[in-house]
């Protein structure tokens, strides 16, 4: 929408992950939207493990930002200092929009996420890790959360003869607010797949070999169990990316790096700055929450622009989760037809996520021909 001088309301979205692409897309028709990201393509991280074991999926997980917006612009750059609504980029350019949405997400060890500067470099790293995995007879996964479980399922589904070991310091798989029946079902399926699960004792030290790289690996748990492998993957270590915050915004960052937000997902003490996805303290870090928070904030900014409606309020989500173990296995915990949370097995999990890995949910957003691209 435009003001009395014909100038459209400006919105800058910093970060091009699940939250950033959705809020930018939702506002493209009503505002002058600028999406800022240091890479040239959105990476559909949900399918990263599938792309590792079956590289044909690499053609589906990289989606170029220049095909996201029809009216707005994509700026390939990195925010280095953000104070209030003033955004200074690495190039020296300064943006000061009417509304600012922070959606820089989190870092996580490769290949669940990649910090490569562009899609071409990221693809090459995936292919290198795939070749190293092919050479390995034994794989060690450190961490029994969703990442470790999904990777174990992918490896065993595509390479059933490889020996896979999961190690975690916790007493059970899938730490978090989930029902025990879900954990029991996942452990049952992992046992059927032949995955060795060592719980309740951390490693004395991580392997010297870099993760996702072929090499001789010998480690020992604190309980004294020796584990040998030819490749290992770090399946823990999420870190919110908020180091660029300065001034008043830095004061809204908690001790763990998360940004404190109010019920409308506005940064504490700000009325036109929002923080969504993995960087905010509103909820658990999931792709689903990032997407729904983006839609909530997009609706709120549309309300502020048009003067019609009310600001969206975020209510903490229920502990829903979908954990595929390869294309045909896994288990989920979400509402059934009656709306009551419950356990769903491989057939439902495959239909929801395991088969298509949600590519069909995100690829339609990049329908081109794209708006303006600036480097």
C-alpha positions in Angstrom: 0.0 0.0 0.0 1.1 3.6 -0.7 1.0 6.7 1.5 -0.4 10.0 0.3 2.8 10.6 -1.7 2.5 7.3 -3.6 5.4 5.7 -1.7 4.8 2.1 -0.6 5.4 1.1 2.9 8.9 -0.5 3.2 9.6 -3.8 4.9 13.1 -5.3 5.2 13.4 -9.0 6.0 16.9 -10.0 7.3 17.4 -13.7 6.7 16.2 -16.1 4.1 15.4 -19.2 6.0 11.9 -20.7 6.5 10.6 -17.7 8.4 12.2 -15.1 6.1 11.0 -16.4 2.8 7.5 -16.8 4.0 7.0 -13.4 5.5 8.6 -11.7 2.5 6.4 -13.7 0.1 3.2 -12.9 2.1 3.9 -9.1 2.1 5.1 -8.8 -1.5 1.8 -7.6 -2.8 1.2 -4.9 -0.2 4.6 -3.5 0.6 8.0 -2.6 -0.8 9.8 -5.7 0.4 13.5 -6.2 0.6 14.9 -9.6 1.5 18.5 -9.7 2.7 20.5 -12.9 2.7 24.3 -13.6 2.2 23.7 -16.7 0.0 22.0 -16.9 -3.5 19.5 -19.6 -2.6 17.2 -20.9 0.1 18.3 -24.3 1.3 15.4 -26.6 2.2 17.2 -28.1 5.2 14.4 -30.5 6.0 15.6 -32.6 3.1 19.3 -32.2 3.7 19.8 -35.7 5.0 18.0 -37.2 2.0 20.2 -35.2 -0.3 23.3 -36.6 1.5 22.3 -40.2 0.9 20.7 -39.6 -2.5 22.3 -36.6 -4.3 19.6 -36.4 -6.9 17.7 -34.5 -4.2 20.2 -31.7 -4.5 18.3 -30.5 -7.5 15.3 -29.9 -5.2 16.7 -28.4 -2.0 18.3 -25.3 -3.5 15.7 -22.7 -4.4 17.1 -19.3 -5.8 16.0 -16.2 -4.0 15.7 -14.3 -7.3 12.6 -16.3 -8.0 10.8 -15.6 -4.7 9.4 -12.1 -5.1 7.5 -10.6 -8.0 7.5 -7.0 -6.8 10.2 -6.7 -4.2 13.9 -7.1 -4.3 16.5 -9.6 -3.1 19.8 -8.1 -1.7 22.6 -10.6 -1.5 24.4 -9.2 1.6 24.9 -9.7 5.3 23.6 -7.6 8.2 26.5 -6.6 10.4 24.9 -4.1 12.7 21.2 -3.6 13.5 20.0 -1.0 15.9 16.3 -0.3 16.0 15.1 -0.2 12.4 18.5 0.8 11.1 20.3 -2.1 9.3 23.9 -1.7 8.2 25.1 -4.3 5.7 28.6 -5.7 5.1 28.7 -3.8 1.9 28.3 -0.5 3.8 24.7 0.0 2.6 22.3 1.2 5.2 18.6 0.3 5.2 16.0 1.9 7.5 12.5 0.5 6.6 9.1 1.3 8.0 9.0 -2.3 9.4 11.9 -4.7 10.1 11.6 -8.4 10.4 14.6 -10.3 11.8 14.7 -13.9 10.6 18.3 -14.9 10.6 17.7 -18.3 12.0 20.3 -20.6 13.5 23.5 -22.3 12.6 23.9 -26.1 12.9 26.6 -28.6 11.9 26.7 -29.6 8.3 24.9 -31.2 6.5 21.8 -30.5 8.5 22.6 -26.9 7.7 25.3 -25.3 5.5 27.2 -22.1 5.8 28.4 -22.2 2.2 28.4 -18.8 0.5 26.4 -20.1 -2.5 24.4 -23.0 -3.8 27.3 -24.2 -6.1 29.7 -24.5 -3.2 27.1 -26.1 -1.0 26.3 -28.7 -3.6 30.0 -29.6 -4.0 30.3 -30.1 -0.2 27.2 -32.4 -0.2 28.7 -34.4 -3.0 32.0 -34.7 -1.2 30.3 -35.9 2.0 28.2 -38.4 0.0 31.3 -39.9 -1.6 32.9 -40.2 1.9 29.8 -41.8 3.2 29.8 -44.3 0.4 33.4 -45.4 1.4 32.4 -45.9 5.0 31.3 -49.2 6.5 30.5 -47.7 9.9 28.9 -44.4 10.7 28.8 -42.7 14.1 26.1 -40.2 14.9 26.6 -38.1 18.0 23.2 -36.9 19.3 19.9 -38.8 19.5 17.6 -35.9 18.8 15.5 -35.6 15.6 18.6 -34.9 13.5 20.4 -38.0 14.6 17.4 -40.2 14.4 16.5 -39.0 10.9 20.0 -39.4 9.6 20.2 -42.9 11.0 17.0 -43.8 9.2 18.2 -42.3 6.0 21.6 -44.2 6.0 20.0 -47.5 6.8 17.2 -47.1 4.3 19.7 -46.4 1.4 22.7 -48.4 2.7 21.3 -51.2 4.8 24.7 -53.0 5.1 26.4 -50.0 6.8 26.6 -50.2 10.6 25.2 -47.1 12.3 25.7 -46.2 15.9 24.0 -43.3 17.8 25.5 -42.0 21.0 23.8 -39.6 23.4 24.4 -38.6 27.0 20.7 -38.6 27.7 18.7 -41.5 29.1 16.5 -41.8 26.0 16.2 -40.7 22.4 14.4 -37.5 21.4 14.9 -35.2 24.4 12.0 -32.8 24.8 8.3 -32.5 25.7 7.2 -35.6 23.8 5.2 -38.6 25.0 7.2 -41.8 25.9 5.2 -43.9 23.5 6.7 -41.9 20.6 10.2 -42.6 21.9 9.4 -46.3 22.4 8.2 -46.6 18.8 11.2 -44.8 17.4 13.6 -47.0 19.4 11.6 -50.1 18.2 12.0 -49.1 14.6 15.7 -48.2 15.0 16.3 -51.7 16.4 14.5 -53.3 13.4 16.8 -51.3 11.1 19.8 -52.6 13.0 20.9 -49.2 14.4 23.0 -49.5 17.6 21.9 -46.9 20.2 24.1 -46.1 23.1 22.4 -43.9 25.7 23.2 -42.5 29.1 26.9 -41.8 28.6 28.6 -39.0 26.7 31.8 -39.5 24.7 35.0 -38.7 26.5 35.9 -36.5 23.6 34.7 -36.0 20.0 36.6 -37.6 17.1 39.7 -35.8 15.7 38.4 -36.4 12.2 36.3 -33.5 10.9 32.5 -34.4 10.8 31.1 -35.7 7.5 34.6 -36.8 6.4 36.0 -40.3 5.8 38.7 -41.4 8.3 39.6 -43.8 11.1 37.6 -43.0 14.2 38.0 -44.6 17.6 36.2 -43.0 20.6 35.1 -44.1 24.0 32.1 -43.2 26.1 32.4 -42.2 29.7 30.9 -45.7 30.6 33.9 -47.3 28.8 32.2 -48.4 25.6 34.6 -48.3 22.6 33.1 -47.2 19.3 34.8 -47.4 16.0 33.7 -45.8 12.7 34.8 -44.5 9.3 32.7 -41.4 9.3 30.9 -39.4 12.0 28.2 -36.7 12.1 27.6 -34.0 14.8 23.9 -34.1 15.4 23.7 -31.4 18.0 24.7 -27.7 18.4 22.1 -25.3 17.4 23.1 -21.6 17.8 20.8 -18.6 17.2 22.3 -16.1 14.7 21.9 -12.8 16.5 25.5 -11.5 16.8 24.7 -8.5 14.6 22.4 -6.9 17.1 23.5 -3.6 18.5 22.3 -0.7 20.7 18.8 -1.2 22.0 18.3 -4.4 20.1 21.3 -6.0 21.8 19.6 -5.4 25.1 16.7 -7.7 24.0 19.0 -10.6 23.6 19.1 -13.2 26.4 22.1 -15.1 27.8 21.7 -17.8 25.2 21.5 -15.5 22.2 17.8 -15.6 21.8 15.8 -12.4 21.2 13.0 -11.7 23.7 9.7 -11.0 22.0 6.2 -10.1 23.1 2.9 -11.8 22.4 2.9 -10.2 18.9 6.4 -11.4 18.1 7.8 -7.9 18.3 11.2 -7.4 19.8 11.0 -6.3 23.4 10.8 -2.6 23.6 10.2 -2.2 19.8 6.9 -1.5 18.0 8.0 -2.0 14.4 10.7 -4.6 14.7 9.8 -8.3 14.8 11.9 -11.4 15.4 10.7 -14.8 14.2 11.9 -18.4 13.8 14.9 -19.8 15.6 16.2 -16.5 16.9 13.1 -15.6 19.0 12.3 -17.0 22.5 8.6 -17.4 21.6 8.6 -21.2 21.1 10.6 -24.3 20.2 12.9 -24.2 17.2 11.2 -26.0 14.3 10.6 -25.2 10.7 6.9 -25.4 11.3 6.9 -22.8 14.0 9.1 -20.5 11.9 6.6 -20.7 9.0 3.6 -20.1 11.2 5.3 -17.2 13.0 6.1 -15.7 9.6 2.5 -15.9 8.6 1.4 -14.3 11.9 3.8 -11.4 11.6 3.0 -10.9 7.9 -0.7 -10.6 8.8 0.2 -8.2 11.6 2.2 -5.9 9.3 -0.5 -6.0 6.7 -2.9 -4.9 9.5 -0.6 -2.1 10.4 -0.3 -1.0 6.8 -4.0 -1.2 5.9 -5.4 -0.3 9.3 -7.8 -3.2 9.1 -7.8 -6.1 11.6 -5.9 -6.8 14.7 -2.3 -7.8 15.4 -1.7 -11.6 15.5 -0.9 -13.1 18.8 1.4 -16.1 19.2 0.5 -18.9 21.5 3.1 -21.5 22.4 2.6 -24.6 20.2 1.8 -28.1 21.3 4.7 -30.6 21.2 4.1 -31.8 17.6 6.8 -33.6 15.7 7.3 -35.8 12.6 10.4 -38.0 12.6 10.8 -40.0 9.4 13.3 -42.9 9.5 13.9 -43.1 5.8 11.3 -42.8 3.0 9.1 -45.6 4.5 9.7 -45.5 8.3 9.3 -43.2 11.3 6.8 -42.0 13.8 5.0 -38.8 14.6 3.1 -37.1 17.5 0.3 -34.8 16.4 -3.4 -34.3 16.4 -5.6 -37.0 14.8 -9.0 -36.6 13.2 -10.4 -35.8 16.6 -7.8 -33.1 17.3 -6.3 -35.1 20.2 -2.5 -35.5 20.2 -1.5 -39.1 19.6 1.1 -41.4 18.1 1.2 -42.0 14.3 3.3 -44.7 12.7 5.3 -45.1 9.5 2.4 -44.9 7.1 1.2 -41.5 8.3 4.8 -40.2 8.8 5.7 -41.2 5.3 2.7 -39.4 3.9 3.3 -36.2 5.8 7.0 -35.9 5.4 9.1 -39.0 4.8 8.3 -39.5 1.1 8.5 -35.9 -0.3 10.4 -34.3 2.6 8.0 -31.3 2.3 9.6 -30.1 -0.9 6.1 -29.7 -2.4 5.3 -27.2 0.4 8.1 -24.8 -0.3 9.1 -25.1 -4.0 5.8 -23.4 -5.1 6.9 -20.2 -3.3 9.7 -19.8 -5.9 7.5 -19.4 -8.9 9.4 -16.6 -10.6 10.0 -14.5 -12.6 11.4 -12.7 -9.5 11.7 -9.1 -8.6 14.9 -7.0 -8.5 18.2 -8.6 -7.4 21.0 -6.5 -5.9 24.5 -7.6 -5.0 
